[in-house]
Amino acid sequence: MMQAADTKSWIEIFDLKAGIPMQGRGAKVGQAIATGALAHICLTVNDLEKACARIVEVGATHLHGPENLGLGQPEVSVQNAIFEGPAGEVIELLQHVRFPRDLPEAV
C-alpha cells in the first residue's frame, strides 16, 4: 500500500493474500479473473459502520466485510469493508488505525 500525503487514504496495487478478485466481485462460473492483485483506493474513516451505510446510500454495492484482519509488516489489526462503486471501481473503507511506517499525520 502507498499512503497519500493527507495520511487518510491509500492506494493498494497488490495483495498476494487477497481473497477478492481484482475486479471486486466474485467471478461467475467459467469467468476468468485477475488474482494476486487488488488494485483499489482505500479511505480511512473515523466510524466504519456509518461510512459503510453512507457509501451504500449513495450508490456503492457492498462486496465484503466489515471484517477484522491483520495488515502490514509488522502486522497491525484493522477493520475494513470492500465496496464496488457505480463505475466498477473497488473502494475499501478502513477504520482509522496507525501503521508503524505511516507518514506523520497531516494537520
C-alpha positions in Angstrom: 0.0 0.0 0.0 1.1 3.5 -0.7 -0.1 6.2 1.7 -1.3 9.6 0.4 0.1 12.8 1.8 -3.1 13.5 3.6 -2.4 10.3 5.7 -6.1 9.4 5.3 -6.1 7.5 2.1 -4.2 4.7 0.4 -3.7 3.1 -3.0 -3.1 -0.7 -2.9 -1.6 -2.1 -6.0 -1.1 -5.7 -5.0 -2.0 -8.1 -2.2 -0.9 -11.7 -2.8 -3.2 -12.9 0.0 -6.3 -11.1 -1.3 -9.4 -13.2 -1.1 -11.3 -10.9 -3.5 -10.5 -10.8 -7.3 -9.0 -7.6 -8.7 -12.4 -6.8 -10.2 -14.1 -6.7 -6.8 -17.0 -9.1 -7.3 -16.6 -12.8 -7.2 -16.3 -14.4 -10.6 -19.2 -16.2 -12.2 -18.8 -19.8 -13.2 -16.3 -20.0 -16.1 -15.3 -16.3 -15.9 -11.6 -15.6 -15.9 -10.4 -13.4 -13.1 -7.2 -11.5 -12.2 -5.8 -12.8 -8.9 -2.8 -11.8 -6.7 -3.9 -8.2 -7.2 -6.3 -5.9 -5.5 -6.0 -2.6 -7.2 -8.2 -0.2 -5.4 -8.4 3.0 -3.3 -8.5 2.7 0.5 -10.0 5.5 2.5 -9.6 5.8 6.3 -12.8 6.6 8.2 -13.5 7.5 11.8 -16.7 5.5 12.0 -16.7 2.4 9.8 -20.3 1.4 10.5 -21.6 4.9 9.5 -19.3 5.1 6.5 -20.5 1.7 5.2 -24.1 2.8 5.4 -23.4 6.1 3.7 -21.4 4.6 0.8 -24.2 2.2 0.0 -26.8 5.0 0.4 -25.0 7.0 -2.4 -24.8 4.1 -4.9 -22.0 1.7 -4.0 -22.5 -2.1 -3.8 -21.4 -3.9 -0.6 -18.9 -6.7 -1.5 -17.3 -7.8 1.7 -16.9 -7.1 5.4 -16.7 -5.4 7.7 -14.1 -7.8 9.0 -11.1 -7.8 11.2 -7.8 -8.8 9.7 -4.0 -8.2 10.0 -2.2 -5.9 7.5 1.3 -4.7 7.1 4.7 -5.8 8.4 4.8 -5.7 11.4 1.1 -6.8 11.3 -1.5 -4.4 12.6 -5.0 -5.4 13.4 -7.5 -3.5 11.3 -11.2 -3.4 10.5 -12.3 -2.9 6.9 -15.0 -3.3 4.3 -14.9 -3.5 0.5 -17.4 -1.9 -2.0 -17.8 -1.5 -5.7 -18.6 2.0 -6.9 -21.1 2.8 -9.7 -18.4 2.6 -12.4 -17.0 -0.7 -11.1 -14.2 0.8 -9.1 -13.1 -1.1 -5.9 -13.3 1.0 -2.7 -12.0 -0.1 0.7 -13.1 1.7 3.8 -10.6 1.2 6.7 -11.4 2.1 10.3 -8.7 4.7 11.3 -5.5 3.0 12.6 -1.9 4.0 12.6 0.7 1.7 11.0 4.3 1.8 12.2 5.6 3.3 8.9 2.9 5.9 8.5 3.7 9.4 7.4 3.3 12.0 10.2 -0.4 12.9 10.5 -1.5 15.9 8.4 -2.5 19.0 10.3 
